[in-house]
């Protein structure tokens, strides 16, 4: 029997951050792993009365919806091979897009029906991103022959692998205003690239080697510029289309989430963990929001450089996971090089910017939290 639609009593509890006094809600409390959606996407529904999260309370990864600040928890999916970091909420707030093995799936949040929009047999897909006009969806794919970028029509009329290469591809993201442009990352360096939706005109945005640890690039809200971190030194801005780079703030910002207007950036920190911060893009000033006290797993972060093949091989030998089973470091089941990802806060702003979600395993098990910013 399917668990779709199953209801759990709400688990939300409210408190205050001991150091900043900010209001914090712990949304999940089940004795299983739960985490928010990936930090490049918002876990809140548009009305900010509910949150989508990934959880393993059924034994495998599935998606759930929790009322906010209180409310029951509803199971949204019930299937194997879901990529728990893959989901994005549609612009209309009525659908959830995610990947399951080789397929891109859209879920109707009203009646929980699922539609497979595209299938890439033999592939393993990463997270998805929607174009600003809602007509296209993009994801990274791992194939036996290497790595690629897939683009599919949101209406299910077709999809294709638009680009292939030998190196790992992660985090493809549509331009916030131009549905014909996609930014994506390669691993290892050089990392940041731009490509047309049809696979033409791939260009390198920033040339660097493995000793310059560029990570977590994303669009700066609707500005059309890009932001990224050079770990653990600074947040930088790439002014587009010129490619000119300027420094926003110099500190150990880690995962970065810009506001929709591009005026603020929310980030967590590591090595050392000095909390979640909100950064003013114009002048680089910042203030501490809260202290998630996550374990922030990953042996690579203190090294300040990209992990090379030898680093992953050593992790696999130590029992982390089999390299040939993973799309990328994000999917290694117990990655000790860059993760596990669910031990990272991954703070993400809500639509209004009043709230932020984050994940913390400070209780011994990763759980979903919300902090009030204003």
C-alpha positions as a Python dict, from the first residue, in 0.01 Angstrom:
ca = {
    (1, 'X'): (0, 0, 0),
    (2, 'X'): (132, 343, -92),
    (3, 'X'): (220, 585, 185),
    (4, 'X'): (126, 885, -29),
    (5, 'X'): (-96, 1119, 164),
    (6, 'X'): (-13, 964, 499),
    (7, 'X'): (-39, 1216, 784),
    (8, 'X'): (193, 1244, 1082),
    (9, 'X'): (110, 1474, 1374),
    (10, 'X'): (302, 1799, 1360),
    (11, 'X'): (645, 1799, 1524),
    (12, 'X'): (714, 2172, 1530),
    (13, 'X'): (847, 2343, 1843),
    (14, 'X'): (951, 2706, 1894),
    (15, 'X'): (1243, 2858, 2077),
    (16, 'X'): (1512, 3125, 2066),
    (17, 'X'): (1871, 3113, 1949),
    (18, 'X'): (2081, 3135, 2262),
    (19, 'X'): (2331, 3381, 2114),
    (20, 'X'): (2126, 3608, 1886),
    (21, 'X'): (1779, 3578, 2040),
    (22, 'X'): (1625, 3506, 1698),
    (23, 'X'): (1306, 3300, 1691),
    (24, 'X'): (1380, 2944, 1575),
    (25, 'X'): (1137, 2663, 1502),
    (26, 'X'): (1240, 2299, 1488),
    (27, 'X'): (1005, 2162, 1221),
    (28, 'X'): (1091, 1790, 1233),
    (29, 'X'): (1168, 1570, 1532),
    (30, 'X'): (1129, 1217, 1399),
    (31, 'X'): (1401, 967, 1485),
    (32, 'X'): (1521, 960, 1127),
    (33, 'X'): (1716, 1188, 895),
    (34, 'X'): (1536, 1496, 759),
    (35, 'X'): (1677, 1788, 561),
    (36, 'X'): (1557, 2093, 371),
    (37, 'X'): (1569, 2126, -4),
    (38, 'X'): (1906, 2220, -149),
    (39, 'X'): (2016, 2572, -58),
    (40, 'X'): (1983, 2695, -418),
    (41, 'X'): (1605, 2663, -387),
    (42, 'X'): (1337, 2774, -141),
    (43, 'X'): (1184, 2507, 86),
    (44, 'X'): (877, 2725, 157),
    (45, 'X'): (559, 2725, -46),
    (46, 'X'): (488, 3078, -179),
    (47, 'X'): (241, 3164, 98),
    (48, 'X'): (503, 3061, 358),
    (49, 'X'): (245, 2851, 544),
    (50, 'X'): (412, 2520, 465),
    (51, 'X'): (757, 2373, 401),
    (52, 'X'): (868, 2092, 173),
    (53, 'X'): (1146, 1874, 308),
    (54, 'X'): (1316, 1542, 236),
    (55, 'X'): (1303, 1268, 496),
    (56, 'X'): (1388, 904, 551),
    (57, 'X'): (1116, 818, 803),
    (58, 'X'): (976, 557, 563),
    (59, 'X'): (1318, 390, 524),
    (60, 'X'): (1406, 556, 191),
    (61, 'X'): (1419, 916, 74),
    (62, 'X'): (1078, 1075, 16),
    (63, 'X'): (934, 1424, 20),
    (64, 'X'): (701, 1562, 285),
    (65, 'X'): (506, 1880, 352),
    (66, 'X'): (492, 2032, 702),
    (67, 'X'): (266, 2317, 811),
    (68, 'X'): (441, 2630, 934),
    (69, 'X'): (473, 2744, 1203),
    (70, 'X'): (265, 2446, 1312),
    (71, 'X'): (65, 2180, 1134),
    (72, 'X'): (59, 1816, 1035),
    (73, 'X'): (319, 1649, 816),
    (74, 'X'): (193, 1497, 490),
    (75, 'X'): (385, 1239, 290),
    (76, 'X'): (407, 1347, -75),
    (77, 'X'): (592, 1060, -243),
    (78, 'X'): (645, 690, -190),
    (79, 'X'): (904, 539, -421),
    (80, 'X'): (1263, 421, -444),
    (81, 'X'): (1565, 600, -593),
    (82, 'X'): (1453, 958, -525),
    (83, 'X'): (1739, 1207, -514),
    (84, 'X'): (1659, 1378, -185),
    (85, 'X'): (1846, 1697, -280),
    (86, 'X'): (1690, 1725, -624),
    (87, 'X'): (1356, 1897, -565),
    (88, 'X'): (1239, 2245, -654),
    (89, 'X'): (895, 2396, -593),
    (90, 'X'): (731, 2534, -907),
    (91, 'X'): (676, 2908, -936),
    (92, 'X'): (302, 2860, -890),
    (93, 'X'): (353, 2667, -567),
    (94, 'X'): (126, 2388, -690),
    (95, 'X'): (386, 2143, -815),
    (96, 'X'): (711, 1984, -697),
    (97, 'X'): (979, 1888, -946),
    (98, 'X'): (1241, 1626, -861),
    (99, 'X'): (1451, 1345, -1006),
    (100, 'X'): (1418, 973, -949),
    (101, 'X'): (1700, 763, -1095),
    (102, 'X'): (1692, 844, -1469),
    (103, 'X'): (1364, 1038, -1471),
    (104, 'X'): (1248, 1395, -1419),
    (105, 'X'): (918, 1390, -1231),
    (106, 'X'): (657, 1657, -1152),
    (107, 'X'): (422, 1606, -857),
    (108, 'X'): (86, 1780, -821),
    (109, 'X'): (77, 1896, -459),
    (110, 'X'): (-303, 1893, -454),
    (111, 'X'): (-383, 1534, -549),
    (112, 'X'): (-25, 1391, -537),
    (113, 'X'): (-36, 1257, -891),
    (114, 'X'): (304, 1220, -1055),
    (115, 'X'): (401, 1268, -1418),
    (116, 'X'): (730, 1157, -1567),
    (117, 'X'): (832, 1447, -1788),
    (118, 'X'): (1148, 1294, -1932),
    (119, 'X'): (1350, 973, -1903),
    (120, 'X'): (1719, 927, -1979),
    (121, 'X'): (1769, 547, -1959),
    (122, 'X'): (2093, 444, -1796),
    (123, 'X'): (2149, 788, -1646),
    (124, 'X'): (2143, 917, -1291),
    (125, 'X'): (2010, 1269, -1253),
    (126, 'X'): (2101, 1542, -1006),
    (127, 'X'): (1889, 1831, -885),
    (128, 'X'): (1653, 2017, -1117),
    (129, 'X'): (1604, 2385, -1194),
    (130, 'X'): (1314, 2556, -1372),
    (131, 'X'): (1345, 2836, -1624),
    (132, 'X'): (1196, 3171, -1530),
    (133, 'X'): (909, 3122, -1776),
    (134, 'X'): (836, 2776, -1634),
    (135, 'X'): (866, 2609, -1974),
    (136, 'X'): (1194, 2424, -1927),
    (137, 'X'): (1368, 2209, -1670),
    (138, 'X'): (1741, 2133, -1650),
    (139, 'X'): (1944, 1875, -1461),
    (140, 'X'): (2288, 1716, -1458),
    (141, 'X'): (2323, 1352, -1556),
    (142, 'X'): (2584, 1085, -1505),
    (143, 'X'): (2613, 821, -1776),
    (144, 'X'): (2849, 531, -1835),
    (145, 'X'): (3013, 745, -2101),
    (146, 'X'): (3066, 1046, -1874),
    (147, 'X'): (2861, 1343, -1762),
    (148, 'X'): (2609, 1573, -1924),
    (149, 'X'): (2337, 1833, -1902),
    (150, 'X'): (1978, 1742, -1984),
    (151, 'X'): (1702, 1985, -2075),
    (152, 'X'): (1335, 1886, -2100),
    (153, 'X'): (1017, 2069, -2190),
    (154, 'X'): (805, 2115, -1878),
    (155, 'X'): (495, 2004, -2068),
    (156, 'X'): (648, 1661, -2129),
    (157, 'X'): (687, 1708, -2503),
    (158, 'X'): (1051, 1605, -2506),
    (159, 'X'): (1398, 1622, -2359),
    (160, 'X'): (1757, 1567, -2466),
    (161, 'X'): (2115, 1561, -2346),
    (162, 'X'): (2237, 1897, -2471),
    (163, 'X'): (2601, 1866, -2366),
    (164, 'X'): (2852, 1596, -2262),
    (165, 'X'): (3197, 1597, -2107),
    (166, 'X'): (3428, 1369, -1908),
    (167, 'X'): (3438, 1582, -1592),
    (168, 'X'): (3161, 1586, -1332),
    (169, 'X'): (2880, 1838, -1393),
    (170, 'X'): (2673, 1974, -1103),
    (171, 'X'): (2423, 2250, -1025),
    (172, 'X'): (2298, 2361, -1370),
    (173, 'X'): (2086, 2674, -1319),
    (174, 'X'): (1880, 2879, -1561),
    (175, 'X'): (1947, 3251, -1587),
    (176, 'X'): (1682, 3429, -1373),
    (177, 'X'): (1553, 3630, -1669),
    (178, 'X'): (1671, 3452, -1982),
    (179, 'X'): (1541, 3095, -2032),
    (180, 'X'): (1798, 3036, -2308),
    (181, 'X'): (2101, 3058, -2075),
    (182, 'X'): (2226, 2799, -1823),
    (183, 'X'): (2514, 2832, -1578),
    (184, 'X'): (2674, 2509, -1455),
    (185, 'X'): (2969, 2387, -1252),
    (186, 'X'): (3240, 2136, -1334),
    (187, 'X'): (3443, 1947, -1080),
    (188, 'X'): (3737, 1976, -1046),
    (189, 'X'): (3854, 2318, -1170),
    (190, 'X'): (3794, 2528, -1367),
    (191, 'X'): (3441, 2535, -1234),
    (192, 'X'): (3206, 2804, -1366),
    (193, 'X'): (3060, 2780, -1718),
    (194, 'X'): (2775, 2922, -1924),
    (195, 'X'): (2595, 2742, -2205),
    (196, 'X'): (2292, 2801, -2427),
    (197, 'X'): (1984, 2590, -2364),
    (198, 'X'): (2034, 2414, -2699),
    (199, 'X'): (2388, 2311, -2597),
    (200, 'X'): (2570, 2565, -2812),
    (201, 'X'): (2833, 2822, -2720),
    (202, 'X'): (2972, 2675, -2399),
    (203, 'X'): (3209, 2926, -2244),
    (204, 'X'): (3432, 2931, -1939),
    (205, 'X'): (3344, 3214, -1702),
    (206, 'X'): (3644, 3207, -1470),
    (207, 'X'): (3979, 3036, -1532),
    (208, 'X'): (4144, 2897, -1218),
    (209, 'X'): (4322, 2585, -1096),
    (210, 'X'): (4244, 2335, -819),
    (211, 'X'): (4422, 2543, -556),
    (212, 'X'): (4161, 2820, -585),
    (213, 'X'): (3859, 2662, -423),
    (214, 'X'): (3563, 2818, -612),
    (215, 'X'): (3233, 2680, -483),
    (216, 'X'): (2858, 2738, -451),
    (217, 'X'): (2811, 2971, -744),
    (218, 'X'): (2459, 3093, -813),
    (219, 'X'): (2270, 3383, -968),
    (220, 'X'): (2250, 3699, -759),
    (221, 'X'): (1872, 3713, -746),
    (222, 'X'): (1718, 3880, -1049),
    (223, 'X'): (2023, 4101, -1117),
    (224, 'X'): (2165, 3866, -1381),
    (225, 'X'): (2504, 3868, -1208),
    (226, 'X'): (2664, 3565, -1045),
    (227, 'X'): (2797, 3523, -692),
    (228, 'X'): (3036, 3258, -564),
    (229, 'X'): (3275, 3189, -282),
    (230, 'X'): (3647, 3134, -296),
    (231, 'X'): (3663, 2907, 2),
    (232, 'X'): (3733, 3006, 274),
    (233, 'X'): (3830, 3363, 189),
    (234, 'X'): (3547, 3565, 38),
    (235, 'X'): (3215, 3606, -141),
    (236, 'X'): (3267, 3749, -490),
    (237, 'X'): (3037, 3894, -754),
    (238, 'X'): (3076, 3837, -1126),
    (239, 'X'): (2920, 4126, -1315),
    (240, 'X'): (2753, 3998, -1630),
    (241, 'X'): (2801, 4002, -1919),
    (242, 'X'): (3141, 4168, -1875),
    (243, 'X'): (3274, 3900, -1639),
    (244, 'X'): (3430, 4163, -1411),
    (245, 'X'): (3475, 4031, -1058),
    (246, 'X'): (3440, 4234, -738),
    (247, 'X'): (3457, 4135, -372),
    (248, 'X'): (3139, 4156, -164),
    (249, 'X'): (3279, 4045, 174),
    (250, 'X'): (3592, 3875, 302),
    (251, 'X'): (3516, 3598, 551),
    (252, 'X'): (3462, 3222, 551),
    (253, 'X'): (3116, 3225, 391),
    (254, 'X'): (3029, 2874, 279),
    (255, 'X'): (2690, 2797, 119),
    (256, 'X'): (2534, 3119, -14),
    (257, 'X'): (2170, 3203, -87),
    (258, 'X'): (2092, 3548, -237),
    (259, 'X'): (1761, 3724, -185),
    (260, 'X'): (1534, 3760, -486),
    (261, 'X'): (1624, 4125, -532),
    (262, 'X'): (1996, 4051, -502),
    (263, 'X'): (2047, 4294, -215),
    (264, 'X'): (2126, 4038, 57),
    (265, 'X'): (2306, 3705, 81),
    (266, 'X'): (2240, 3448, 351),
    (267, 'X'): (2524, 3207, 426),
    (268, 'X'): (2652, 2953, 673),
    (269, 'X'): (3017, 2927, 780),
    (270, 'X'): (3270, 2654, 851),
    (271, 'X'): (3632, 2613, 962),
    (272, 'X'): (3543, 2765, 1200),
    (273, 'X'): (3164, 2760, 1225),
    (274, 'X'): (3067, 3110, 1337),
    (275, 'X'): (2697, 3076, 1257),
    (276, 'X'): (2459, 3179, 980),
    (277, 'X'): (2504, 3537, 857),
    (278, 'X'): (2311, 3787, 648),
    (279, 'X'): (2534, 3997, 421),
    (280, 'X'): (2456, 4334, 264),
    (281, 'X'): (2567, 4304, -100),
    (282, 'X'): (2621, 4676, -149),
    (283, 'X'): (2870, 4734, 131),
    (284, 'X'): (2962, 4389, 264),
    (285, 'X'): (2833, 4453, 616),
    (286, 'X'): (2691, 4149, 790),
    (287, 'X'): (2513, 4033, 1103),
    (288, 'X'): (2479, 3695, 1273),
    (289, 'X'): (2134, 3539, 1243),
    (290, 'X'): (2169, 3219, 1446),
    (291, 'X'): (2406, 2938, 1533),
    (292, 'X'): (2290, 2603, 1391),
    (293, 'X'): (2564, 2396, 1561),
    (294, 'X'): (2571, 2143, 1277),
    (295, 'X'): (2855, 1892, 1258),
    (296, 'X'): (2953, 2023, 909),
    (297, 'X'): (3098, 1697, 784),
    (298, 'X'): (3373, 1678, 525),
    (299, 'X'): (3748, 1628, 542),
    (300, 'X'): (3813, 1851, 242),
    (301, 'X'): (3697, 2185, 382),
    (302, 'X'): (3994, 2243, 614),
    (303, 'X'): (4228, 2177, 320),
    (304, 'X'): (4095, 2473, 121),
    (305, 'X'): (4132, 2301, -215),
    (306, 'X'): (3930, 2074, -442),
    (307, 'X'): (3925, 1704, -372),
    (308, 'X'): (4109, 1505, -636),
    (309, 'X'): (4061, 1143, -739),
    (310, 'X'): (4294, 1024, -466),
    (311, 'X'): (4080, 1194, -199),
    (312, 'X'): (3765, 1017, -315),
    (313, 'X'): (3943, 684, -353),
    (314, 'X'): (4068, 709, 3),
    (315, 'X'): (3716, 790, 123),
    (316, 'X'): (3577, 489, -67),
    (317, 'X'): (3843, 263, 80),
    (318, 'X'): (3745, 389, 423),
    (319, 'X'): (3391, 266, 362),
    (320, 'X'): (3221, 588, 254),
    (321, 'X'): (3065, 456, -66),
    (322, 'X'): (3141, 311, -405),
    (323, 'X'): (3257, 580, -645),
    (324, 'X'): (3086, 425, -945),
    (325, 'X'): (2747, 443, -771),
    (326, 'X'): (2746, 820, -728),
    (327, 'X'): (2645, 1095, -968),
    (328, 'X'): (2873, 1333, -778),
    (329, 'X'): (2996, 1405, -429),
    (330, 'X'): (2644, 1522, -338),
    (331, 'X'): (2504, 1170, -377),
    (332, 'X'): (2774, 967, -203),
    (333, 'X'): (2573, 790, 63),
    (334, 'X'): (2805, 875, 351),
    (335, 'X'): (3051, 1106, 182),
    (336, 'X'): (3333, 1193, 420),
    (337, 'X'): (3513, 1417, 168),
    (338, 'X'): (3259, 1698, 119),
    (339, 'X'): (2982, 1579, 345),
    (340, 'X'): (2748, 1415, 431),
    (341, 'X'): (2541, 1697, 285),
    (342, 'X'): (2269, 1660, 547),
    (343, 'X'): (2522, 1762, 814),
    (344, 'X'): (2555, 2107, 649),
    (345, 'X'): (2310, 2388, 740),
    (346, 'X'): (2241, 2489, 374),
    (347, 'X'): (2044, 2801, 477),
    (348, 'X'): (1786, 2920, 223),
    (349, 'X'): (1570, 3232, 225),
    (350, 'X'): (1191, 3222, 201),
    (351, 'X'): (1007, 3416, -71),
    (352, 'X'): (957, 3724, 144),
    (353, 'X'): (1300, 3706, 303),
    (354, 'X'): (1144, 3705, 648),
    (355, 'X'): (1240, 3344, 720),
    (356, 'X'): (1516, 3101, 637),
    (357, 'X'): (1528, 2724, 654),
    (358, 'X'): (1835, 2533, 761),
    (359, 'X'): (1933, 2179, 858),
    (360, 'X'): (2115, 2082, 1176),
    (361, 'X'): (2220, 1752, 1332),
    (362, 'X'): (2293, 1913, 1669),
    (363, 'X'): (2043, 1676, 1833),
    (364, 'X'): (2228, 1375, 1694),
    (365, 'X'): (2004, 1342, 1388),
    (366, 'X'): (1960, 1591, 1103),
    (367, 'X'): (1638, 1790, 1140),
    (368, 'X'): (1474, 2084, 960),
    (369, 'X'): (1466, 2427, 1125),
    (370, 'X'): (1332, 2774, 1044),
    (371, 'X'): (1477, 3100, 1175),
    (372, 'X'): (1307, 3439, 1162),
    (373, 'X'): (1535, 3706, 1012),
    (374, 'X'): (1334, 4022, 1073),
}
